[in-house]
Amino acid sequence: MDIRNEEGASGGRYAVDVEGHEAEMTYSRASPKLVIIDHTAVPDALRGKGVGQALALHAVEAARAGGWKIIPLCPFFKAQAQRHPEWQDVVN
């Protein structure tokens, strides 16, 4: 999947187009070393295809590469983080 990052002054989103539908995971920056994942939206047509999981993994990989931590406010991301103990190095 070709996940793109759209960054603004205080946050941004990871977004991907799959089969003509767009899915996204939004975040805000609490500090230069802390992001808050606050929302994940995956259209019904893409559910069960691993799109949300791919967005979550992308966020984790971005945090590792950028040297920051993630606060998981989004219920989906929080559930994924609980299923993936190997993400605990970046998830607060």
C-alpha positions in Angstrom: 0.0 0.0 0.0 1.2 3.5 -0.8 0.5 5.3 2.4 1.1 9.1 2.2 1.8 11.5 5.1 0.0 14.9 5.0 1.6 17.1 7.7 0.2 20.4 9.0 1.4 22.8 11.6 -0.1 20.9 14.6 -0.7 17.5 13.2 -1.5 15.5 10.1 -2.7 12.2 8.8 -1.6 9.1 7.1 -3.9 8.3 4.1 -4.1 5.6 1.5 -6.4 5.0 -1.5 -7.4 1.4 -2.1 -9.9 0.2 -4.7 -11.2 3.8 -5.1 -11.7 4.4 -1.4 -9.7 6.5 0.9 -8.8 5.5 4.5 -7.0 7.7 7.0 -5.4 7.8 10.5 -5.2 11.3 11.9 -2.8 12.6 14.6 -1.8 15.7 16.4 1.6 16.7 17.7 1.7 17.3 21.5 5.4 18.0 21.3 8.3 17.4 18.9 8.7 13.9 20.4 5.1 13.0 21.1 2.1 12.4 18.7 -1.5 11.6 19.6 -3.2 9.2 17.2 -6.8 10.4 17.5 -8.9 8.9 14.7 -8.9 6.1 12.2 -11.4 6.0 9.3 -11.7 3.0 7.0 -14.7 2.9 4.6 -16.9 -0.2 5.0 -15.8 -1.3 1.5 -12.3 -1.8 2.8 -13.1 -3.4 6.2 -11.3 -6.7 6.7 -8.6 -6.0 4.1 -5.9 -5.0 6.5 -6.0 -1.3 5.6 -6.4 -0.1 9.2 -3.7 -2.4 10.3 -1.4 -1.1 7.6 -2.0 2.5 8.7 -1.3 1.6 12.3 1.9 -0.1 11.4 2.9 2.8 9.3 2.4 5.2 12.3 4.6 2.9 14.5 7.3 2.8 11.8 7.2 6.6 11.4 7.5 7.0 15.2 10.5 4.7 15.3 12.2 6.5 12.4 11.4 10.0 13.9 12.3 9.1 17.4 9.0 10.0 19.0 6.3 8.3 21.1 2.6 7.7 20.4 -0.3 8.3 22.7 -3.2 6.1 21.4 -6.4 8.0 21.9 -8.1 6.4 18.9 -9.9 3.2 20.0 -8.8 1.3 16.9 -5.1 2.2 17.3 -5.3 1.5 21.0 -6.7 -2.0 20.4 -4.0 -2.7 17.8 -1.3 -1.6 20.2 -2.6 -4.0 22.8 -2.4 -6.8 20.2 1.1 -5.9 19.3 3.4 -5.9 22.3 6.4 -5.4 19.9 5.1 -1.8 19.4 5.6 -0.9 23.1 8.9 0.8 22.4 6.9 3.7 20.8 3.4 3.5 22.3 2.8 5.3 25.7 
